[in-house]
């Protein structure tokens, strides 16, 4: 197991976290949303995530975010790949240790399940070590588009879009932002508030 060293502590906007440096290819960024993350959780999540370092050749940042809602202890782990794909798993239970295990296991299943599709997409890229990823026992079927809808997109601001979403009884709404002329998405969060998704150019 590689030696990990915490080399920076972060505190901003009610987020508290650590950047954890591991092997040559992997950096783990651990943050707490409205909570501080105790050292034992940082150590557990970094040790669990070492299983993924053999899957990647290029520099990879893994983000682990801890939060809680009432009695739910929530762990969200994301692995963004440079060419645009992002693996994400969120799990909750009555304790953080269990949530960590569940989220890491879910990520491992995702990577294995989509190995073949990823290999086709990233063929020739120096990103993923496909030879290290287990081959799924049953090849999953690809997503099937069964309906195509077209509609006029009235320019509006995010607040109007959120109101329109509620009036329609939907949990998300796609709209053209009046100020930026870009396509945006508002969505209903589990905490009853709203989120906004805006496009960003890839570096």
C-alpha positions, 0 to 999 in steps of 0.5 A, spaced: 500 500 500 502 506 498 504 511 503 499 517 503 501 524 506 496 530 508 499 536 505 494 541 505 488 543 510 482 547 506 477 551 510 472 555 505 464 556 505 463 551 510 467 546 507 473 543 511 477 538 508 484 535 506 488 534 500 491 527 500 497 525 496 498 518 494 501 514 488 504 518 482 497 518 479 492 519 484 490 525 489 485 524 494 481 531 496 477 529 502 472 535 504 466 535 509 460 539 507 458 543 514 462 539 518 469 537 519 472 530 517 476 526 523 482 523 521 480 516 522 475 517 516 480 521 512 485 515 513 479 510 511 477 513 505 484 514 502 485 506 504 479 504 500 480 508 494 487 505 493 484 500 489 483 504 484 490 507 483 492 501 478 486 503 474 489 509 471 495 512 468 494 519 468 494 524 473 487 523 477 483 527 482 478 523 487 474 527 490 470 524 497 465 529 500 462 527 507 455 530 509 450 529 514 442 530 513 438 528 520 441 521 522 443 520 515 451 519 514 452 521 507 459 520 502 459 522 495 465 520 491 467 522 484 472 521 479 473 525 473 476 523 467 480 528 463 476 526 456 469 528 460 467 522 463 465 522 471 464 516 475 460 518 481 457 514 487 453 517 493 451 512 499 448 514 506 447 510 512 447 511 519 454 511 520 460 514 515 464 508 515 459 503 512 457 509 507 464 509 505 464 502 504 458 502 500 460 508 495 467 505 494 463 498 492 458 502 488 464 505 484 468 499 483 461 496 480 460 502 475 467 501 472 467 494 471 460 494 468 462 499 463 469 497 461 467 495 454 464 502 453 470 505 456 475 502 452 472 503 445 471 511 447 478 511 450 482 507 445 488 510 444 488 515 450 493 514 456 488 515 461 485 508 464 489 501 465 483 497 462 488 491 463 487 492 470 479 492 470 475 486 471 471 484 465 464 484 467 461 477 467 455 479 463 455 485 458 450 490 460 446 493 454 447 500 452 442 505 454 436 506 449 433 512 447 425 510 446 422 517 445 424 524 442 421 531 444 422 537 441 420 544 444 421 551 444 426 554 449 423 561 451 429 565 454 428 566 462 432 566 468 434 561 473 428 563 478 423 563 472 425 556 470 425 553 477 418 556 478 416 553 471 419 546 473 414 546 479 408 548 475 409 542 471 411 537 477 418 535 474 424 534 478 428 538 473 427 543 467 432 545 461 432 552 459 436 557 455 439 562 460 436 569 458 443 573 461 448 568 458 444 565 452 447 558 454 443 552 455 442 551 463 438 546 467 435 547 474 433 541 478 430 539 485 435 537 490 433 532 496 433 537 501 428 541 498 432 547 495 434 547 487 440 546 483 443 550 477 447 546 472 451 551 467 456 549 461 463 549 462 468 549 457 473 543 458 481 545 459 
